[in-house]
Amino acid sequence: MMKLGKKSQMIRTTFLNCGAYLPENAVTNAALIAKHGLDSSDEWVERRTGIKQRHIAGDNEKTSDLATRAAGEALQASGLTIKDIDAVIVATTTPDLDLPATAVKVQVNLGMNHGFAFDVHAVCSGFIYAITVADNLIKAGQIKRAVVIGAETLSRIVDFTDRSTCFLFGDGAGAVILEGKEGVHNDNRDQGILGSILHSDGRYYDVLKTNEKRFIAMDGKEVFRHAIVNMSSVIDELLEKTGLAESEIDWLVPHQANERIIDNAAKKLKLPEERVVKTISFHANTSAASIPLALCHAVKSGEIQRGQIVLMDAMGAGFTWGAAAVRW
Ligand code: UT7
């Protein structure tokens, strides 16, 4: 509510801090080849994708367990407890069960029985969708703080006899704590989410989907082609929408699906390699978890600094795609 005598200020959704969790078991390309007798090589996988290894959840580890670990770390890093949180949003392609939502399991794991929790399913773009939903809930005044998590146990839906897909995916979780604060400048100098763009196009439903055995199946070349085009156009749209110039972008934190797709987006932004966060080599494509994992890696290492502009982009099954610009 605008107060008399006070300039109207817009609410900004700021990132307090983040957390990450990767299951203990890290499996190299060579180990996967040996275990499943695959006709492939470490050299091929790394050259074509940038992937060296992926983490695989233990038999008793569920998506909600990974999500809870990441959320717990994010809360701790933000100096908050679960009492301070109004909503839990989990972006996932691999929920524990068809119902209820994985987010309510995370809610109870965190000891929260107030507020609300729900899942967002937009596959690899899930984290961009989830922070956009949270941003709008915060701006509408419905909540003040949310924990937004991307979490996956993709190893459960990978056919380890299919060399065209089995090297690509991994398990993990990343989380952020979002908080609404009054903007100071009401323009791009403000901290927080400066803008986001979401897209989907169901004409491509069949290009990347689970098959009759509930394993991931895709036309990799077709996905690759669209990823290059869509990542480029959504970045243009986001710059246009926010009024940010390419030269203002400090970091690109892209979805980690293929190093060649990441490099293409970086080239488009004219960003030098050292300004692009790449974590694909050690955790492969973790779908909705890949952006928060990469983000958290760069925040923890001290690379991303407060006040810098971070651009995130993603594309996945659906197709869905999107991007967000944040002043960290
Ligand atoms: O998050 C969004 C979801 N996914 C993506 O973004 C993935 C997008 N697509 C890709 O990343 C790439 O298309 C792949 C990594 C999946 C494949 O790379 P590619 O360079 O497009 O390879 P390709 O499918 O064109 O295959 C080239 C050759 C084929 O052999 P022939 O037909 O040329 O004789 C494949 O059979 O490489 C062969 N091949 C392999 N060889 C050794 C495919 N997989 C393998 C493998 N090891 N693992």
Residues whose N, C-alpha, C, O or C-beta is under 5 A from the ligand:
A	BS01	UT7	D39 S40 S41 W44 R48 T49 C124 R163 S164 G220 K221 V223 F224 A257 N258 M315 G316
